[in-house]
């Protein structure tokens, strides 16, 4: 059984640090940019838990491989931000790095996100709340954006299960894990903790 690593500070890996997050034109929308950068950092941390030898790993024949999950996240991100939100995005054929590897996919994830942030920062509240086509329905852009964040969180959780099944360290993304904790971490696992 692996021992938990005591970290000096949580969430020490970032592909987008605070200085890389632009100021939103509408201060009430700043949290959207902060959330997006944070979610990209969390996804990148989980992806870095794999290595290139594991890109074809899947825990079950009906499961998606690690590499296909990376591919899906990069390509569907392009579709969400380009087709649905209307941001300028690269051609779909140029989204995937060649060759596909963990480091290359993490770098591409970060590059695509960094390119989106200035466009999101310039957006007004009216832009965020305008209804646009989303598949066969219309939804406000802010709803589509939040759906994108939840979509990525879903696939990130999927890959943390893969890491655990591979007996690999699971990075902290919303708090300590069995592998990584820090002084002051206080997970709520008891009624006493929930009563605070």
Secondary structure, DSSP 8 states (H G I E B T S, - for coil): ----EEESSS----SS-GGGS---SSGGGHHHHHHHHHHHHHHHHHHTTS-GGGTT--SSTTS--HHHHHHHHHHHHHHIIIIIT------GGGTS-SS--HHHHHHHHHHHHHHHHHHHHH--HHHHHSEEEETTEEEEHHHHHHHHHHHHHHHHHHHHHHHHHTT-----SSS--SSEEETT-----SHHHHT-
